[in-house]
Amino acid sequence: MSNANARIHEFVFRGVLADESLDRAGRKNGINYTGPTDEQIADTLSLNALPNDLVAKAKAMSAVYTAVAAFENSVRELISGVLLESVGDTWWGNAVSQKVRDRAEKRKDDEDKIRWHTNRGQHPIYYTTMADLVNIMRNNWEAFEPYAQSIDWVASIFDGVERSRNVIMHSGTLEPGDIERLGIFIRDWIKQVGV
């Protein structure tokens, strides 16, 4: 593949990944979203029966959750795409350490046993942690080096995002400075990596 074709392929691929991440995060611009509205979800969950102050705090964090979820899944899709292109269809078995595969596949197997509940995804990469994602990139750095300046920079971005992620995912509320910092991490990632 020529350099120009590779850049076009990379540009298109990143666009597809961004679209999928936005859709997965609940994009509401009418593109590919046919699920229930916010109001329908609120009614289904009896949101109006919960304490107003707690609902207000949670709603304030909903945009943060959206950003973190879209970021995390876009990283998974970047990794999947880069390794699919550089290693081929067997990338999960050949480019991911046994330890990461075992942890992810155990999480997936545990969720698959609960058939009455939606699981995270079909591919084991959706069962990885942020630390696992850094590990995958570190072990395949040659494939990811064109996207990021260094693996240490990647690890620092992921660590910063994960700190905020853990607060949000465990029903906490971030302070404005934390939200600003998270935004900087995400913007820096997008500027460097492109998705």
C-alpha positions in Angstrom: 0.0 0.0 0.0 1.4 3.4 -1.0 2.0 6.1 1.7 -0.9 8.2 0.3 -3.2 5.2 0.3 -2.2 4.3 3.8 -3.0 7.8 5.0 -6.4 7.7 3.3 -7.1 4.3 4.8 -6.0 5.6 8.2 -8.2 8.7 7.9 -11.3 6.7 6.9 -10.7 4.1 9.5 -10.4 6.7 12.3 -13.6 8.3 11.1 -15.4 4.9 11.3 -14.1 4.3 14.8 -15.1 7.8 15.9 -18.7 7.2 14.5 -19.0 3.9 16.2 -17.7 5.3 19.5 -20.2 8.2 19.4 -23.0 5.9 18.6 -22.1 3.5 21.4 -21.9 6.5 23.8 -25.5 7.5 22.8 -25.1 10.1 20.2 -28.4 11.9 19.7 -28.1 13.7 16.4 -30.4 11.2 14.7 -27.7 9.2 13.1 -27.9 5.4 13.7 -29.7 5.9 17.0 -33.1 4.3 17.3 -33.2 3.7 21.1 -35.4 5.3 23.7 -35.3 9.0 24.4 -33.8 10.4 27.7 -37.4 11.1 28.9 -38.4 7.5 28.2 -35.4 6.1 30.0 -36.1 8.4 33.0 -39.7 7.2 33.1 -38.6 3.6 32.9 -36.1 4.0 35.7 -38.5 5.9 37.9 -35.9 8.7 38.1 -38.5 11.2 39.4 -38.9 9.0 42.5 -35.3 9.3 43.5 -33.9 12.3 45.6 -33.7 15.4 43.4 -30.3 16.5 44.7 -28.7 13.1 43.9 -30.4 13.0 40.5 -29.0 16.5 39.8 -25.5 15.5 40.7 -25.7 12.4 38.6 -27.0 14.3 35.6 -24.2 16.8 36.0 -21.8 13.8 35.6 -23.6 12.3 32.6 -21.6 14.2 30.1 -18.4 13.2 31.8 -19.5 9.5 31.7 -20.2 9.9 28.0 -16.8 11.3 27.3 -15.0 8.6 29.3 -17.0 5.8 27.8 -16.5 7.1 24.2 -12.8 7.6 24.9 -12.3 4.2 26.4 -14.1 2.4 23.6 -12.4 4.4 20.9 -9.1 3.2 22.4 -10.3 -0.4 22.2 -11.4 0.1 18.6 -8.1 1.8 17.7 -6.2 -1.1 19.2 -8.4 -3.7 17.4 -8.0 -1.9 14.1 -4.3 -1.4 14.3 -3.6 -4.9 15.3 -6.0 -6.4 12.8 -4.1 -4.5 10.1 -0.6 -5.3 11.4 -1.1 -8.8 12.7 -4.3 -10.1 11.0 -7.4 -11.9 12.2 -5.5 -13.7 14.8 -4.3 -10.6 16.6 -6.1 -11.3 19.9 -4.3 -14.7 20.2 -1.0 -13.6 18.8 -0.5 -10.0 19.9 -2.1 -9.9 23.4 -0.4 -11.5 26.4 -1.9 -14.6 27.9 -2.4 -12.9 31.2 -4.6 -10.1 29.6 -6.5 -12.6 27.4 -7.2 -14.8 30.5 -8.5 -11.9 32.5 -10.7 -10.6 29.7 -12.0 -14.0 28.7 -12.9 -14.8 32.3 -14.9 -11.6 32.6 -16.6 -12.3 29.3 -17.4 -15.9 30.3 -18.8 -14.7 33.7 -21.1 -12.3 31.9 -22.1 -14.8 29.3 -23.5 -17.0 32.0 -26.0 -14.3 32.9 -28.1 -14.7 29.7 -30.9 -12.4 30.9 -28.6 -9.4 31.0 -26.9 -7.5 28.2 -23.1 -8.0 28.2 -20.4 -5.5 27.3 -19.7 -6.8 23.8 -18.9 -9.7 21.7 -15.1 -9.4 21.5 -12.9 -10.0 24.5 -11.2 -6.5 24.1 -14.4 -5.0 25.6 -13.6 -6.8 28.8 -10.1 -5.2 29.2 -9.1 -2.6 31.7 -7.3 0.6 30.9 -4.1 -1.0 32.3 -4.7 -4.0 30.0 -5.0 -1.6 27.0 -1.6 0.0 27.9 -0.1 -3.5 28.2 -1.4 -4.4 24.7 0.0 -1.2 23.2 3.3 -1.6 25.0 3.7 -5.2 23.8 3.0 -4.1 20.2 4.6 -0.7 20.3 6.0 -0.8 16.7 2.4 -0.9 15.4 1.2 2.0 17.7 4.3 4.2 17.6 3.0 6.1 14.5 0.0 7.2 16.6 1.5 8.3 19.9 4.8 9.9 20.9 5.7 7.3 23.6 4.2 4.5 25.5 4.9 6.4 28.8 2.8 9.3 27.4 0.0 6.8 26.6 0.2 5.4 30.1 0.0 8.8 31.7 -3.1 9.8 29.6 -4.8 6.5 30.5 -3.9 6.8 34.2 -5.3 10.3 34.3 -8.5 9.3 32.5 -8.9 6.2 34.7 -8.8 8.3 37.9 -11.8 10.2 36.7 -13.4 7.1 35.3 -13.3 5.3 38.6 -15.0 8.2 40.4 -17.8 8.4 37.7 -18.3 4.7 37.4 -18.7 4.3 41.1 -21.3 7.0 41.4 -19.1 9.8 42.5 -19.0 13.5 41.4 -16.0 15.2 40.0 -14.9 18.7 40.9 -14.6 21.3 38.1 -10.8 21.1 38.1 -11.0 17.3 37.6 -13.4 17.7 34.7 -11.0 20.3 33.1 -8.0 18.0 33.5 -10.0 15.1 32.0 -10.9 17.3 29.1 -7.2 18.2 28.6 -6.3 14.5 28.6 -8.9 13.6 26.0 -8.1 16.6 23.8 -4.4 15.8 23.9 -5.2 12.2 23.0 -7.4 13.3 20.1 -4.8 15.8 18.8 -2.0 13.2 18.9 -3.8 10.0 17.9 -6.6 11.5 15.8 -9.5 9.7 17.4 
